[in-house]
């Protein structure tokens, strides 16, 4: 449906209206409604502005000055949703929310032109656009409590539920979040998107919490235009799918401003009063296609297109105002033409605004690094009396040398003691203390409000974390196994990693995701419990990947990740080698070589590891073995045997897989001139590929070799040894490289 068709139809429909006697604009515009004439007129103006932004988007695209044409035409009823909420209620909106954005902007005391200019700058990819700064066209603003979303498939719903969760959990813990204590979260999405797994996670998590008596103040808004690009949504499906236990259902004709407003008011009041979720089903239409390039006539009949035109929210709204005596048809048409001219004039002005001019400028908000600040924050400890209570009078530094598992446990406890906004959660982490006992005893010490079990859904776990993080809490979710993370990786890739980038750092989601990973477990195996694939994580811009192998490194690196999350909003993935959790010995049974004493957080000792710094073992000059994770223990054992044969070796533990410790890597490589990379991940997509590339790019002229695990899933039992990297393979590769 062409924009000319939509504009012409509105003008003809408005001109055909008959003026009515003037009525008091302070009275309800319709019997039984709470919407006054004045309010209706204001909302209509924001709907009109939104429509003309869509016209401007196509006009800009024709001039090659605009770069986004997915519009809000037909969905302008969401202005009524904004009017039913407070400007401090956090909102996560989908891409057809122009009228909502403009209404929220005005609610916050801004002039109408400011909202218009925001959107137009986004359409033109202007660097001065107030939220994404030209990186994408999104609806968002730090002063409007609108968290920008780039998702087209409802992947923001788990986060939205997390925001609602954080509002209530923050109040219960006495922790101040980014939102008022009586705020409610709102998220909007389309009818096609509500079928996506991430949307189902959002609904299910909200219903699951409500079933258990937990407060969950979230308003789900489905704007149902009956079609997803070209695929029709079956009639009745949205209503049937929306009716879930614990979620109140409200519906309205989203093209009728009065009906949409009154339903939105009832739904919002239900959520705010009962602190429980509601689903608002707004039936809308889609005008001017899915986007500017969409040819609707290829899959929709002319009868269907005409039917949508007849339900155009602007036509329905114009009729409402004229029949209520609030405006004449002539005044309406003059308003349309003058506003159209005004919007296009602002659009022309925005085309002259500067755009992003360099890779450095584009990437600036991606992963800020302030190591000096982390160095100050990481060693902070709770007051001695608080620590004493947390550890029941026995501080961990007084215990015997610890395993990797014990060290992580004590570090989490120290962090919980000093950061009241921190929460540890995931499957089995509470009473059980995790499958491997890493979180054992934490719930007993810090309570179920801060250490708790979730239901079995990795998208939900990460969504709760993302919503809590953007609400200024410090979430530390646990993913039980590395293979399970892939079930929900888009929550890291598409939601966590992008937020700071597409908001210029105005919104951040501090996050430390603990993941039990890698292979080599004995007596407990199989593909999902022994996964060695990290390639999908390493290609996500800005994400920090920590991979400790020793107890002392784990403690120090975890403090670094927590500090980076708190100070910089970093998204950190903390990979914990399962096979090393309870390992005690290095070379021989009983040598205790893999244990380490616990060093408490302190400003006077090395209690954190800077991001991107490796650890070197030995001072050999013949060969550098570069490795990480389980490979560290295997390489150290191999290096000792090689040393006994007269070869001088050093082992470099990368510790960080992203960003790689390039400076330390190059130094260690140049010292020997020979580099063997012992990489326990798969041959294709392996970490070693990145290491080799860094060495080559830096001009390293020495010899390079690598040994990896096979390109295979990991089978059960002893068969796993045939596809996993072994100490013997490391030794053989080293001897070959040494000649």
ChimeraX attribute file (.defattr): number of C-alpha atoms within 10 A of each C-alpha:
attribute: neighborCount
match mode: 1-to-1
recipient: residues
	/A:1	20
	/A:2	14
	/A:3	17
	/A:4	11
	/A:5	12
	/A:6	17
	/A:7	15
	/A:8	11
	/A:9	17
	/A:10	22
	/A:11	16
	/A:12	12
	/A:13	17
	/A:14	22
	/A:15	14
	/A:16	11
	/A:17	15
	/A:18	13
	/A:19	17
	/A:20	15
	/A:21	11
	/A:22	13
	/A:23	14
	/A:24	13
	/A:25	16
	/A:26	11
	/A:27	15
	/A:28	18
	/A:29	25
	/A:30	14
	/A:31	8
	/A:32	8
	/A:33	14
	/A:34	15
	/A:35	22
	/A:36	17
	/A:37	22
	/A:38	17
	/A:39	18
	/A:40	22
	/A:41	19
	/A:42	15
	/A:43	26
	/A:44	25
	/A:45	22
	/A:46	25
	/A:47	30
	/A:48	22
	/A:49	26
	/A:50	30
	/A:51	26
	/A:52	23
	/A:53	27
	/A:54	24
	/A:55	22
	/A:56	24
	/A:57	25
	/A:58	26
	/A:59	18
	/A:60	22
	/A:61	16
	/A:62	12
	/A:63	9
	/A:64	11
	/A:65	19
	/A:66	23
	/A:67	17
	/A:68	20
	/A:69	24
	/A:70	19
	/A:71	25
	/A:72	28
	/A:73	31
	/A:74	27
	/A:75	30
	/A:76	31
	/A:77	33
	/A:78	31
	/A:79	28
	/A:80	29
	/A:81	29
	/A:82	26
	/A:83	20
	/A:84	19
	/A:85	23
	/A:86	17
	/A:87	21
	/A:88	20
	/A:89	18
	/A:90	26
	/A:91	29
	/A:92	24
	/A:93	28
	/A:94	26
	/A:95	19
	/A:96	23
	/A:97	25
	/A:98	31
	/A:99	30
	/A:100	27
	/A:101	27
	/A:102	28
	/A:103	28
	/A:104	26
	/A:105	24
	/A:106	20
	/A:107	17
	/A:108	14
	/A:109	9
	/A:110	14
	/A:111	12
	/A:112	15
	/A:113	15
	/A:114	13
	/A:115	21
	/A:116	22
	/A:117	19
	/A:118	24
	/A:119	26
	/A:120	28
	/A:121	28
	/A:122	26
	/A:123	29
	/A:124	28
	/A:125	26
	/A:126	25
	/A:127	20
	/A:128	17
	/A:129	27
	/A:130	19
	/A:131	29
	/A:132	28
	/A:133	23
	/A:134	24
	/A:135	20
	/A:136	22
	/A:137	28
	/A:138	28
	/A:139	26
	/A:140	25
	/A:141	20
	/A:142	14
	/A:143	11
	/A:144	20
	/A:145	21
	/A:146	24
	/A:147	25
	/A:148	28
	/A:149	25
	/A:150	20
	/A:151	17
	/A:152	13
	/A:153	18
	/A:154	27
	/A:155	28
	/A:156	30
	/A:157	30
	/A:158	29
	/A:159	30
	/A:160	31
	/A:161	32
	/A:162	29
	/A:163	34
	/A:164	29
	/A:165	25
	/A:166	30
	/A:167	28
	/A:168	22
	/A:169	24
	/A:170	22
	/A:171	14
	/A:172	11
	/A:173	12
	/A:174	11
	/A:175	17
	/A:176	17
	/A:177	21
	/A:178	19
	/A:179	20
	/A:180	13
	/A:181	15
	/A:182	14
	/A:183	21
	/A:184	30
	/A:185	28
	/A:186	29
	/A:187	22
	/A:188	26
	/A:189	26
	/A:190	25
	/A:191	25
	/A:192	23
	/A:193	20
	/A:194	24
	/A:195	15
	/A:196	13
	/A:197	15
	/A:198	24
	/A:199	20
	/A:200	21
	/A:201	21
	/A:202	26
	/A:203	26
	/A:204	21
	/A:205	25
	/A:206	30
	/A:207	21
	/A:208	18
	/A:209	18
	/A:210	19
	/A:211	13
	/A:212	9
	/A:213	11
	/A:214	16
	/A:215	20
	/A:216	31
	/A:217	29
	/A:218	31
	/A:219	29
	/A:220	26
	/A:221	25
	/A:222	25
	/A:223	28
	/A:224	25
	/A:225	21
	/A:226	22
	/A:227	16
	/A:228	15
	/A:229	14
	/A:230	15
	/A:231	11
	/A:232	14
	/A:233	16
	/A:234	11
	/A:235	9
	/A:236	9
	/A:237	11
	/A:238	21
	/A:239	17
	/A:240	9
	/A:241	11
	/A:242	21
	/A:243	15
	/A:244	16
	/A:245	13
	/A:246	19
	/A:247	24
	/A:248	17
	/A:249	16
	/A:250	18
	/A:251	18
	/A:252	19
	/A:253	21
	/A:254	31
	/A:255	24
	/A:256	23
	/A:257	26
	/A:258	24
	/A:259	20
	/A:260	24
	/A:261	27
	/A:262	19
	/A:263	23
	/A:264	29
	/A:265	19
	/A:266	15
	/A:267	27
	/A:268	28
	/A:269	17
	/A:270	18
	/A:271	24
	/A:272	21
	/A:273	12
	/A:274	13
	/A:275	21
	/A:276	24
	/A:277	31
	/A:278	32
	/A:279	26
	/A:280	26
	/A:281	25
	/A:282	28
	/A:283	22
	/A:284	27
	/A:285	26
	/A:286	24
	/A:287	25
	/A:288	27
	/A:289	22
	/A:290	20
	/A:291	17
	/A:292	19
	/A:293	11
	/A:294	16
	/A:295	15
	/A:296	19
	/A:297	12
	/A:298	8
	/A:299	11
	/A:300	14
	/A:301	11
	/A:302	12
	/A:303	9
	/A:304	10
	/A:305	18
	/A:306	13
	/A:307	12
	/A:308	17
	/A:309	22
	/A:310	15
	/A:311	20
	/A:312	26
	/A:313	28
	/A:314	27
	/A:315	19
	/A:316	17
	/A:317	25
	/A:318	25
	/A:319	21
	/A:320	22
	/A:321	22
	/A:322	22
	/A:323	20
	/A:324	21
	/A:325	19
	/A:326	23
	/A:327	20
	/A:328	23
	/A:329	22
	/A:330	15
	/A:331	11
	/A:332	18
	/A:333	17
	/A:334	12
	/A:335	14
	/A:336	19
	/A:337	12
	/A:338	11
	/A:339	16
	/A:340	18
	/A:341	14
	/A:342	15
	/A:343	22
	/A:344	19
	/A:345	12
	/A:346	16
	/A:347	25
	/A:348	17
	/A:349	13
	/A:350	24
	/A:351	20
	/A:352	12
	/A:353	14
	/A:354	15
	/A:355	17
	/A:356	15
	/A:357	9
	/A:358	8
	/A:359	8
	/A:360	9
	/A:361	11
	/A:362	16
	/A:363	15
	/A:364	13
	/A:365	19
	/A:366	20
	/A:367	19
	/A:368	16
	/A:369	13
	/A:370	12
	/A:371	17
	/A:372	9
	/A:373	13
	/A:374	24
	/A:375	20
	/A:376	13
	/A:377	20
	/A:378	27
	/A:379	21
	/A:380	19
	/A:381	19
	/A:382	16
	/A:383	10
	/A:384	10
	/A:385	9
	/A:386	15
	/A:387	21
	/A:388	14
	/A:389	13
	/A:390	22
	/A:391	17
	/A:392	10
	/A:393	11
	/A:394	12
	/A:395	17
	/A:396	22
	/A:397	13
	/A:398	11
	/A:399	10
	/A:400	11
	/A:401	19
	/A:402	24
	/A:403	24
	/A:404	28
	/A:405	24
	/A:406	22
	/A:407	27
	/A:408	26
	/A:409	20
	/A:410	25
	/A:411	22
	/A:412	22
	/A:413	23
	/A:414	23
	/A:415	23
	/A:416	24
	/A:417	22
	/A:418	16
	/A:419	17
	/A:420	16
	/A:421	21
	/A:422	22
	/A:423	23
	/A:424	28
	/A:425	28
	/A:426	26
	/A:427	21
	/A:428	21
	/A:429	27
	/A:430	24
	/A:431	17
	/A:432	16
	/A:433	20
	/A:434	18
	/A:435	14
	/A:436	16
	/A:437	18
	/A:438	22
	/A:439	26
	/A:440	21
	/A:441	19
	/A:442	25
	/A:443	22
	/A:444	12
	/A:445	17
	/A:446	17
	/A:447	12
	/A:448	16
	/A:449	14
	/A:450	20
	/A:451	26
	/A:452	20
	/A:453	21
	/A:454	21
	/A:455	14
	/A:456	12
	/A:457	18
	/A:458	24
	/A:459	29
	/A:460	28
	/A:461	28
	/A:462	31
	/A:463	31
	/A:464	27
	/A:465	36
	/A:466	33
	/A:467	27
	/A:468	32
	/A:469	32
	/A:470	27
	/A:471	25
	/A:472	24
	/A:473	27
	/A:474	26
	/A:475	27
	/A:476	26
	/A:477	29
	/A:478	28
	/A:479	24
	/A:480	22
	/A:481	21
	/A:482	25
	/A:483	20
	/A:484	19
	/A:485	22
	/A:486	17
	/A:487	12
	/A:488	20
	/A:489	17
	/A:490	16
	/A:491	26
	/A:492	24
	/A:493	17
	/A:494	16
	/A:495	22
	/A:496	30
	/A:497	24
	/A:498	23
	/A:499	25
	/A:500	27
	/A:501	25
	/A:502	26
	/A:503	27
	/A:504	20
	/A:505	20
	/A:506	20
	/A:507	24
	/A:508	27
	/A:509	29
	/A:510	31
	/A:511	30
	/A:512	30
	/A:513	25
	/A:514	23
	/A:515	22
	/A:516	27
	/A:517	29
	/A:518	25
	/A:519	30
	/A:520	26
	/A:521	18
	/A:522	9
	/A:523	9
	/A:524	11
	/A:525	18
	/A:526	17
	/A:527	15
	/A:528	16
	/A:529	22
	/A:530	25
	/A:531	22
	/A:532	24
	/A:533	24
	/A:534	21
	/A:535	15
	/A:536	11
	/A:537	19
	/A:538	20
	/A:539	11
	/A:540	15
	/A:541	16
	/A:542	23
	/A:543	24
	/A:544	27
	/A:545	25
	/A:546	28
	/A:547	26
	/A:548	28
	/A:549	26
	/A:550	28
	/A:551	27
	/A:552	23
	/A:553	21
	/A:554	25
	/A:555	27
	/A:556	25
	/A:557	26
	/A:558	26
	/A:559	28
	/A:560	25
	/A:561	29
	/A:562	28
	/A:563	26
	/A:564	29
	/A:565	23
	/A:566	24
	/A:567	18
	/A:568	21
	/A:569	26
	/A:570	27
	/A:571	27
	/A:572	27
	/A:573	24
	/A:574	24
	/A:575	26
	/A:576	26
	/A:577	24
	/A:578	25
	/A:579	19
	/A:580	24
	/A:581	22
	/A:582	18
	/A:583	18
	/A:584	21
	/A:585	16
	/A:586	16
	/A:587	16
	/A:588	10
	/A:589	9
	/A:590	9
	/A:591	11
	/A:592	16
	/A:593	16
	/A:594	21
	/A:595	22
	/A:596	18
	/A:597	16
	/A:598	25
	/A:599	19
	/A:600	21
	/A:601	22
	/A:602	14
	/A:603	15
	/A:604	7
	/A:605	10
	/A:606	13
	/A:607	23
	/A:608	27
	/A:609	24
	/A:610	19
	/A:611	24
	/A:612	19
	/A:613	18
	/A:614	23
	/A:615	16
	/A:616	17
	/A:617	15
	/A:618	14
	/A:619	15
	/A:620	17
	/A:621	17
	/A:622	17
	/A:623	27
	/A:624	30
	/A:625	30
	/A:626	26
	/A:627	27
	/A:628	28
	/A:629	28
	/A:630	24
	/A:631	25
	/A:632	25
	/A:633	23
	/A:634	21
	/A:635	27
	/A:636	23
	/A:637	17
	/A:638	23
	/A:639	27
	/A:640	17
	/A:641	14
	/A:642	16
	/A:643	13
	/A:644	9
	/A:645	9
	/A:646	10
	/A:647	17
	/A:648	18
	/A:649	25
	/A:650	26
	/A:651	29
	/A:652	23
	/A:653	28
	/A:654	28
	/A:655	29
	/A:656	25
	/A:657	26
	/A:658	23
	/A:659	18
	/A:660	23
	/A:661	21
	/A:662	17
	/A:663	14
	/A:664	17
	/A:665	23
	/A:666	17
	/A:667	10
	/A:668	25
	/A:669	26
	/A:670	16
	/A:671	16
	/A:672	20
	/A:673	16
	/A:674	23
	/A:675	29
	/A:676	24
	/A:677	27
	/A:678	31
	/A:679	27
	/A:680	28
	/A:681	26
	/A:682	24
	/A:683	19
	/A:684	15
	/A:685	15
	/A:686	20
	/A:687	25
	/A:688	25
	/A:689	15
	/A:690	14
	/A:691	23
	/A:692	18
	/A:693	11
	/A:694	18
	/A:695	18
	/A:696	13
	/A:697	9
	/A:698	12
	/A:699	10
	/A:700	16
	/A:701	12
	/A:702	13
	/A:703	14
	/A:704	18
	/A:705	16
	/A:706	21
	/A:707	21
	/A:708	23
	/A:709	23
	/A:710	16
	/A:711	15
	/A:712	15
	/A:713	18
	/A:714	24
	/A:715	16
	/A:716	15
	/A:717	14
	/A:718	11
	/A:719	11
	/A:720	20
	/A:721	15
	/A:722	13
	/A:723	17
	/A:724	23
	/A:725	25
	/A:726	21
	/A:727	18
	/A:728	12
	/A:729	16
	/A:730	24
	/A:731	19
	/A:732	13
	/A:733	18
	/A:734	27
	/A:735	13
	/A:736	9
	/A:737	17
	/A:738	14
	/A:739	6
